Amino acid sequence: MVNVNIHEAKAKLSHYLKMVQDGATVIICKRDVPIAELRPPKPMKKRELGHARKMYPNFTWDSSALLEPMSEEEWKLWEGPLVSEE
């Protein structure tokens, strides 16, 4: 863990970011009082595919309606009344 004041952190930001990338923690201080901590992010968990299928086993999806034009009622819900092209 490294403590640095703001002025030094600004002057050598790339150096301290490289340290963080290598696994170190950098504490940024204002007049020797810690105000922020730079550390590597926690590793992301690998997401399990198909999780929703376990939660909703009876869900089905009909994609045939995706390419059909909207009805006037659906259009009004999205955009308001249709404007006539006269």
Secondary structure, 3 states (H helix, E strand, C coil): CEEEEHHHHHHCHHHHHHHHHCCCCEEEEECCEEEEEECCCCCCCCCCCCHHHHHCCCCCCCHHHHHCCCCHHHHHHHHCCCCCCC
